[in-house]
């Protein structure tokens, strides 16, 4: 058994220290929000809530859960996230798979053309005009179609496909398997780690997305949860909105904002434990061969 040198041990402990600091930076704000969402108004007015709730109560969560617009937006966002994730995985797979075949005509040009779109885009106004000309404004499809393919994620999947031995594909071709049969019976089963990783990327991106809805959606019933959260937090301190929401004190305002943030954050956090075992394996395997 090889004994680590002193410098290697110092490096390991330094890496652990960095991980601990990053973890604290990520966790402390969440604990602060959770404490505020569970604290009473009087402590919040005095800014006396930090990491532990004071005057423990669920008033803010009762306000959120009793309001139909939050519940409707929540389930709409869940549905939207599931649909977008499935569509994006299908599109990413269908884009990446043909590009691993050397006999594909124009393969080099297609790779370059797709990669260019990572660095250049038309801009906000041309994109808006395009959505308008396609009659996608105030249409649920505008939240699905434009972002259904990420070039970065496609490159990860294509690199993963490169790592699958060509002999498997060639033997299937000898046995008479078609293009799609090889994809479905060989590549897809072997690509579960990278697909789980990309599913997480797409799901988190759609769940946290609001800018596309802010630009293209005017109907409140089509607002995803993050856009609703954006509007509430932006307007929550005004007297008019405060009266509409059923609260009028700054303390309850802060508590409600924290509760809405937690309400929109916790569901997506629950997905991580189920996909964590695939996460590192999928990304690293996708980066082995280009």
Buried (B, 14 or more C-beta within 10 A) or exposed (E): EEEEEEEEEEEEEEEEEEEEEEEEEEEEEBBBBBBBBBBBBEBBBEEEBEEEBBBEBEBBBEBBEEBEEBEBBBEBBBEBBEBBBBBBBEBBBEBBBBBBEEEEEEBEEBBEEBEEEEEEEEEEEEBBEEBEEEEBBEBBEBBBBBBBBBBEBBBBBBBBBBBBEEEBBEEBEEEEBEEEEBBEEBBBEBBEBBBBBBBBBBBBBBBBBBEBBBEBBEEEEBBBBBBBBBBBBEEBEEEEBBEEBEBEEBBBBBBBBBBBBBBBBEBBEEBEEEBEEBBEBBBEBBEEEE
